[in-house]
Amino acid sequence: MRSLAYVTGLVLVALAVAAIAVTPLLLVHARTTHDHGPACWWCHPRISRRR
């Protein structure tokens, strides 16, 4: 059980570090004034349509 708790904690810490590193980049990208076009995954996410 200790190893499961260790791995879970390690994954959570890795996700937190990744989120901290990526957040400023996404904020800067969202605040730019030029149009990114339809290829920009952040501005135009591809949401699959269900039939």
C-alpha positions as CSV (number, residue, x, y, z in Angstrom):
1,M,0.0,0.0,0.0
2,R,2.9,2.4,0.6
3,S,4.1,2.0,-2.9
4,L,0.7,2.8,-4.3
5,A,0.5,6.0,-2.1
6,Y,4.0,6.9,-3.3
7,V,3.2,6.5,-6.9
8,T,-0.1,8.4,-6.5
9,G,1.7,11.3,-4.8
10,L,4.5,11.3,-7.4
11,V,1.9,11.5,-10.2
12,L,0.1,14.3,-8.5
13,V,3.3,16.3,-7.9
14,A,4.3,15.8,-11.6
15,L,0.9,17.0,-12.8
16,A,1.1,20.1,-10.5
17,V,4.6,20.9,-11.7
18,A,3.4,20.6,-15.3
19,A,0.4,22.7,-14.7
20,I,2.5,25.4,-13.1
21,A,4.9,25.4,-16.0
22,V,2.3,25.5,-18.7
23,T,-0.2,28.0,-17.2
24,P,1.9,31.2,-18.0
25,L,2.4,30.0,-21.6
26,L,-1.3,29.5,-22.1
27,L,-2.1,32.9,-20.6
28,V,0.4,34.7,-22.8
29,H,-1.0,32.8,-25.8
30,A,-4.6,33.7,-25.0
31,R,-3.7,37.4,-24.5
32,T,-2.0,38.0,-27.9
33,T,-3.8,40.3,-30.2
34,H,-3.2,38.6,-33.6
35,D,-5.6,36.0,-34.9
36,H,-4.2,32.5,-34.6
37,G,-6.5,31.0,-37.2
38,P,-8.5,27.8,-37.2
39,A,-5.4,25.6,-36.7
40,C,-4.9,26.9,-33.2
41,W,-5.9,24.1,-30.9
42,W,-6.2,26.4,-27.9
43,C,-8.4,29.0,-29.5
44,H,-10.4,26.5,-31.6
45,P,-10.6,23.1,-29.8
46,R,-11.7,20.2,-31.9
47,I,-14.8,18.9,-30.3
48,S,-16.0,15.7,-31.8
49,R,-19.7,15.7,-32.8
50,R,-21.7,12.7,-31.7
51,R,-24.2,11.3,-34.1
